[in-house]
Amino acid sequence: MKLCITGGGTGGHLMIASALVEAAISQGHEVIFIGSTSGADRKYFEHYSSFSHVYFLETTGVVNQKGFAKLKALWRVFKAFLASRKLLKKHKIQATYSVGGFSAAPASFASISKRIPFFIHEQNAVEGKLNSLLKPFAKRFISAYDKNSPIQGYPVQKIFYKNARIRQNIQTIIFLGGSQGAKAINDLALSVAPELHKKGIRIIHQTGEADFERVQKEYVKKGVEVELYSFTKELANLIPHADLAVSRSGASTLWELCANGLPALFVPYPYAAGDHQYFNARFIVENQLGWCERESEDLSSRLLALLDENLSQKSKKLLEYSSEDVAIKMIRDVAESIG
């Protein structure tokens, strides 16, 4: 089968693409990627060898634009739509999987216009606007949060399952603000760092590139040793060393932590579209798999109260809840659907 995976903009969408291409290659399929010059697409996939070909078209988001900027964004999407039609024909694509995000628009519309079987994975508990628009045209609409989804679970790279373990006590905490970083989480880490240091708890911290220097200087002032990163693609190798995560609740990070058996205190990004990060995290809390606190609440006290928790019950439930073969099921479903 010749498959196109499209979408991106943020790391969350792109990690789904990573899981799907990994699964597709293991099943002997050929996969191309169509994304955008904007966002994180190029950073993730420009030198990604699993795709036979990668393409980055000039597009930007449309929903948040106004006036002339919106018209300009729509024009770019239209030009990228025409380019996508040519690419789909060139590679004789038999099916397209959208992982969502503004990057998905051109190739998704191109696939529908060419009557190429079209599939969607919705990563969040609240449907994205593009996914809602395209849903009626999709052969499958997969969501980990929808009990009626024909495939349950969330596609995660195998390495997160390979390194999974049951946590007991907190010896290391990892702070994750997402690909862009999060000042609230950075400030939380700095506020509790002296207390963690006293208790002998190790800190791993991804700050985001914009806030790295400030955070680094503050740790030095406090005399706290920390494993500090501005941005890294090596989270799959860092997460297994942690016993508790403090994280934004973007869907991919949330489910990667779940797959690894790592309990987390989620601090949702308050300005996410449709407040979807909050609802992602609420799904975890309602299933008694972790914790969630808004930015405005007393995060330091909440985090310090968790330090004496026995994590084994939640860690075991996380491993039981996650499913290693979701990406494989999604790819097999595509292959079976197109005959």
N, C-alpha and C positions, 0 to 999 in steps of 0.2 A: 504494500500500500504506500502511496505517496501522499503525505500529510503536510498541511500547513498549520503551524501554530502562530497565532497572532495575539497581540495585546501587550500591555506593559505600562510604562510611565513611572510606576513605583516598584520597589523591590518585591512587594507582596505578590503582585501579578506575575513577575518574572520568575519567582521561585516555583510557582505552579508550572510555568512553562518548562523549567528545568526538570521537574519531576516527570512531566509528561514525555519530554524528549528522551529522558533516560529509560522510561518504560517502553516507548516506541522502538528505540534502537535495540533493546533487549529482545523484542519480538520480531526483529528483522525488517522493520519498516524504514523508509527514507523520509526525513523531515526537514522542511525549510522553516525559517522564521521571518515574519514581516512585522517590524516595529516602527519606532519613530526616532528621529534625530533628537527630539526633546526627551526630557525625563532620563531615567536610568538605563534605558534599553541598550544603548551602545556600550555603556560601562560594563554591563553584565555579559553581553553576547557577541561583541565585535570579534573576540578571539575564542569563541566557544566552539570546540571542535565537533561536538555531537551533531550539530545541524549540518546538513550537506551544504546549505547556503543560508546566509543571513542578509536581510535588507532593512535599511533604516530610511524611512520616507519622511519628508518634511511636513510634520503635522504638529498641532498644539491642541490643548483642550478647548472645547467650544462652550460648555455649559456656563463657566464662570466669566466669560467674555461679555462685553457690552458694546453696542453701537458698531462702529466701523471695525473694531477689533474682532467682533463676532463674525462679521461678513468675511474678513480676511482669513479667519480660522476655518470657516466653512469652505472657502475657495481652496485652501490648502488640502483639506480633506477630500474635496472633489478631484483635485489633481492626483492625489495619492491613490484615490479609488481607481482612476484610469490606469495608473502604473501597476496597481495590484492585479487588475484584470489581466494585464500582459504577463505578469510574473506567474500567476496561477496557470495560465495557458502554457507558458514556456516550460514549466516543471510538471505539467500534466497532473495537477493536484486532484486527488480523488475525494478529499474531505478536508474541512477546516475546523480547527478547534480554537475558539476565542477564550482567552483567560481574563478578559475584561480590561478596563482602563481605556483612556482616549486613544492609545496606540492601536487598539483593535478595530476602530471604525472603518478605515479604508478597505482592509482585506475582508472584513465581515460583510460589508455591503457588496463588495466585488464577488464574493462567493455566492451570496444570495442571488445576485443578478445573473450569475452564470449557472445557477441551479446546482451548485456543488453542495453536497450534504454538509450541513452546518451544525456545530455543536457548541454549547456554552458551559463554562464552569463559572458559577457565581461564588466569589470567595468570601463575601461578607454576609452577616445576618440580615442586613438591609440591602435590597437589590440596587445595583448601580443604575443610573438613568439609561445608559447605552444598552445594558443587558435587558432592562425592562422593555425598551423599544424593539430589540431584536428577538426577544423570547418567542413571539408567535411564529417566527420563521425557523426556529431551531428544531432539529430532530430530537435532541436531548437537552435538558436544562438541569445541570447537576449542582446540588448545594448540600453542604454538610449540615446545614441548619434546618433543612426542610425534610420532615418525616416522610413526605411523599416522593422525594427524589428517588429515581430508579437505581441510583448507586449512592450508598451512604458513605460518609467519611470525606476526608480531605487528602488530596495528593501531596505527599511529602517525599523528599529525596530519601533513598534507602539508608544513607549514612546516619540519619537521626535515629533510625531503628537499630542499626548495627551497634551504635554506642550507647544505647539505652541502659538505664540501671534504676533500681529502686533506691530512693533517697531515704535516709534515716534522720540524721541531725545536720544542722547547718554549719558547715565549715567554710564554704565559699558562696558568696552572692555575686550574681552577674546583673549589671544594670544595662538595660537596652532601650535606647530611645528611638529605634527604627533607623532607616537609612538616612533620614535628615537630622537625627538627634532630637532631644527633647529637653528644654531648659528645666522644666519642672522635675524631671527625673534626675537630671544632673545636680540640681540644687538639693534634692532629697538625698542623693548619694553623699554629697559633701556634708550635709547636716548630720548624718549618722556615722560618717567615716570614723571619727574619734572613738565612738562607742564600740563600733565593730572592731577597730584596732585593739582596744582594751580586751575584748573577748577573744582575740586571736582569730577572728573571721577574715578570710582573704577576700579581696575585692577585685573583680574583673569589670571593666566599665568601657562601653562604647558611647562616646559623647556626641557624635556628629561632628563634621568638619568645622562648622562655624563656631562651635563653643569649646573646641579642644584646648586652645591655649589658656583660656580663662580657667578651665577646670584643672588643667595640669598645674598651674601656678598655685591654685587653692590647696590642692593636695600637698604640694611642697611646703606651703605655709603651715599646714596642719601636722606636718611630719608623718604623714600616712603613706606607706608604700602601697602601690596599686598597679595592676596590669591594665594599662590605659591604651585605648585605640580611638582614633577619630572616626574611621570607617574601616571595616574589614569584611571580606567575603569568606572568612574562615570561621564563622560562627558555629558551623557544624563541628569544628574541632574544639571550640571553647565551651560550648554549652554542656557537654558531658562532664566537665570538671566542676560545674556549679551544683549546689544543693537547693538553691532558691533563686528565682529570677524576679527582678522588678522591671516591668516592660510595658511599652505601649501594647495595644491589643489589635494591631494590624493582623489580619487573618493568618497569613503565612507564618509569622513568628509565633503566634498563638498555637497553631497546630504543630509546628516543629517542636516547641516545648512539650506539648502533649505527647508526641511520638517518642520523645526522649525520656519521658517520665519525670520531667522537671516541674515541680509546682511553682506557681508564680503569683505575685501580687501585680495585677494589671492596673495601669493608670491610663485610661483612654485619652486619646487626643481630643480635646473638647470641640474642635472646629471641623472634625471629619464630616463629610457629606452624610446627611441623615443621621448623624450621631452614631454611625455604624460601628465604631470601635467600642462604644459603650455596650451596644447590643451583642457584639461578638463576645465580650467579656462576661456579660450577664448569662449567656448560654453556658459558659464554663462554671460560673458560680451556681447557677440553678441545678447543675448536675453534680455539685459538690466536688469540683475538680480543682478549685483555686479560689482566689480572692480578687476583689475589684474595689477601687476607691477613686472617687473624682479628684481632680487636681486641687480643688478648693478645700478639701478636708485635711485633717491633721495627719499627713502622710508619715511623718517621722514616728509619731507614737504608734501608728498602725503597724508600720514595718518592725519596729523594735519589739512589739507585742508578739510577733510571729517567730522571734528568734528561739523561743523555747518549745516551739511546736514539734511534735513527732510527725514527720512528713510521710512516713511509710504508707499510711492508708491512702492518702491522696495520690502519692506517686504510683502505687499499685493500680488505683482506679484509672489514672491517666493511661497507663500502658494497656489496660483492658479495653479502654474506650477507643483507642486509636487502632487503625487497621492498615497494615503494611502494604496491602496489595491494591489500594484504591486506584492508583495511577494505571496499573496493569489492567484492572477491570474497565477503566475508562477507554483505554486504547483498544482492548478486545471488543468492547461494545461498538466502537467506530467501525472496526474491521468487519464485524458481523453485520452491522447495519447496511454497509455498502455492498455486501455480498462478495 
